[in-house]
Amino acid sequence: MFDRVATRYDITNTVLSGGQDRFWRIATRKALAPVAGERVLDLAAGTGVSTVELARHGAWCVAADFSLGMLHNGLQRNLPMVAADALHLPFADASFDAVSISFGLRNVVDPVAGLAEMARVTRPGGRLVVCEFSTPTWSPFAGVYHNYLMRALPEIARRVSSNPEAYVYLAESIRAWPDQRALADKVISAGWSKVAWRDLTGGIVALHRGVRP
């Protein structure tokens, strides 16, 4: 499915989010706070647009994704890229200073196992940031948002995406995803400490942070 959306993935995300995707990438980078000399894993990196943002201040960042189509469409970004399964990462223990996954944890068959695998490849004291769709915190806004999600989003996707059916899955997966507190509990159960979150765009998206004990 992700191979089939890869060719227009980035522009589709920008259109569907009303341009908020750039703000979310910047917020993720600031929350992870990578610096020059650090090794950073960007998991579910897609075409690498999020990896470019993470590398902005000189950190060495690897884009890893399960979809070869996504990675192929990001080759022009000249980033280190690795085809990788989030449940069986091809990296040694404690390989990275920080790890980030943006809008990809929903697509991992077992999110807790995926989070535990991220902890395995992160050094003690290393950092995690999960940027993921979440639950709007203001009820009137939540109603408008869910109406957009289930009705308008698939229709817009039909006009701009290379695989519109994938965005029906997107809407359904967002509605089925745990809220902020429930996801924090999953992060904790996977072995991360000091877990907290921050809402973005009224709770449409949440940044969950953790530290490897």
N, C-alpha and C positions, 0 to 999 in steps of 0.2 A: 504494500500500500504506500509506504513512504518513498520507495523508488519511483512510483508513478506520479507523486506530487512534487518531486524534487525540482523539476525544471522551473516552476513558478512559485516555489515554496515561500521564498523571502518576500516577494512582492504581494503574494496573497496574505501573508501574515500582517504586513503593514496596512493593507486595505481593510482587513477584517477587524483589526485592533484600532482603527482610526489613528494610526501613527504612534500609538502608545508602546509598541514593541521596542522602539529605541529607548524610551524612558525606562522600561523594565530591564533592558540590558545594562544600562548605566547604573541603575539601582542595585542590580546583582553584583556588578563589579565593585561598587563602593562597599557593599556588605561583605564581600569576600576579601577585599582590600589586598589584592596581590601586588607584590613589589618586585623590583629587579632582583634577580638571583634566585627567586623561588620557582619551584616546579609545580605547575597547576594542571589538573585534569579537568577538561570540559567534556562531560559525558552527555550523550544524546545531543551532540553538537550540531547535527544536521550538516549544513553547508559551511559551517565555521563562522558565521556572522557573529555569534556570541563569543567565540574564541578570540576573534580580533579585538573585541571590546575588552576582554579580560587581559589581553597582552599589552594594553595601551601604555602601561608604565614600566614595561621591560621584563615582566615575568616570562619564563619559558612555558608556553601553554600548548598542550596536546589536545587536538579535537578527536574525540572517539565517538563512533556511532555504529549501530547495527546495520544501517542501510548503506550499501555500497553506492546506490544511486545518489544519495545525499552527498556523500564524500566526493564522488566524482564531479558533482556540480559545484563543489567548493574548491576544486584544485587550483583555480586561478588566484586564490587568496594566499597561496604559497605558505601554508601552515603545516606543521607536523600533524599527520592524520593517521589514525589507526582504526581498522574495522574491529569492533569489539562488542561482545555480549555483556550487558551490565551484570549478569549473574555469574559470569566467569571471566573477569577482567584479565587480560594478558600482561599483567604487571606484577612485579615482586611486591612483597609486603613493604609498607612504609616508603613507597616510591615517591610520594607527592607531599608537598607542603599544604596543599589545599585542593579541594574538589568541588565542582559545581555541576548541577544538572538543571537545565531550564526547559520546562514544558515537556519533559521526557519521562518523569517518574510514573505518570499515569499509564504509560505504555509498557512498563516492566511487569511481567507476569506475576512476580512476587515482590512488591515494593520493599518490604522489610528485608528480604534477602539481598536485594539490590543495594539498599542502604548499608547493610552489614559488609557487603563486598567493597563498597566505597570506603568504609572505615578500615578495612584490611589494607588497602593500598595507600592509606594516609598515615603519615608519621604521628606519633604521640604529640599532642599539642596542636596538630594540624586542624584545618578549618573546613567546614562544609557549609554550602549555601544551596538550598533547593528553591528554585523559582518555579511556581506552579499555579495554575488556576485554582481558585478557592471559592469561598462563599461570601457574597456581599453582606455587609454588616448592618445596612439600613434597609428595613423591610420594603418601603416603597420603591427604592432603587432596585432591590433584588427582583421584584416582580417585572420591572421593565427589562432588566438584564436577561432574565430567563426567557422572556418573550422574544428578545433579540436572538438569543442563543438557539432556540428551537425553531424559529420561523425565518427571521431575516438572514442569519448567518449562512444557512445552506443555500439560500437563494443568491446571495452575493457571491458565494463560492462558485456557483454554476457559471458566473460571468467571468471570473478571473483565475480560477484554479485549473491546473492540468488534470485533476482527478476530483471533481466535485463530491463524489460519493464519500470520499475520505472525511469530508467535513461534517457529514451527518454523524459519523463515528465520533469526531471531535466533540460535537455538542453533547452527544449521549455520554461520553466518557467524563466530561466535565461535570455533568449533573450527578453522576454516580460517585464522584470523587469525595473523600472525607473532607470535613471542614477543617479549619485551622487547628483546633485543639486535638482532633482525632489524628491528624497528620503528625503533629508534634509528638503524640504518644507513640506513633510508629517509629519516628526518628530515635526516640529514647530507647525503645525496645530493640533497635538495631545496634545499640552500643555507643551512641553519641551522648555527650554530656553538655551541660549549659545550653540546653535547647530553648530557643525563643523564636518568635516570629514577628513580622511587621507587615501590615496590610498595605497594598498599593491599589490605587484607583478604586477606592471604596470597598476593597475586599475581593474584587474580581480576581486579583492575583495576590499571593502572599509569598514573602521571603522567609523561609525557615532556616535558622542558623544552628550550628552545633560545633562542638570541639571534640576531637579524638582524645579520649582519656590516656 
